[in-house]
Amino acid sequence: MKRRQKPKWVERIAKERIEMLFDLAIKTPKRAKRYVSLSRKISSRYNIPMSSIFPSWKRMICKHCNAIWTTKSVKIRTDSKTKTVIYRCLECGKVTRFGYASS
C-alpha cells in the first residue's frame, strides 16, 4: 500500500519554520543548539532534506551535538592523501570528513 503524500502547503509551512529556526540559531548563539535540533526534527518529520533549503548546511552544523560551527568552535584541516576536508568540533570533539575532488 502506498503512503499518502503530504500536501504542498504543509511542506511550505515546514520549510518556512526551518528557515526561521535557522535564522534564530545564527542570531542567538545561546539557544542555537535547541533551534538546530528543532529544525532537524521538523525536517525529518515532514521528509524535507535540510540541504534543499540550505545547500551549505552540512558544513555549518555538527551532526553529533547540533552546534553551529564558527571560527572559534571548529578546526578545519585538509588531508591531501585521502582528499578530504576534516572538520573537528571543539564542543563535542567529533570529526566529520567531506571529500573534495582535485582537477
Secondary structure as UniProt FT lines:
FT   HELIX           8..27
FT   HELIX           29..31
FT   HELIX           32..45
FT   TURN            46..47
FT   HELIX           50..53
FT   TURN            55..56
FT   HELIX           57..59
FT   TURN            63..65
FT   TURN            71..73
FT   STRAND          74..79
FT   TURN            80..83
FT   STRAND          84..89
FT   TURN            90..92
FT   STRAND          95..99
//
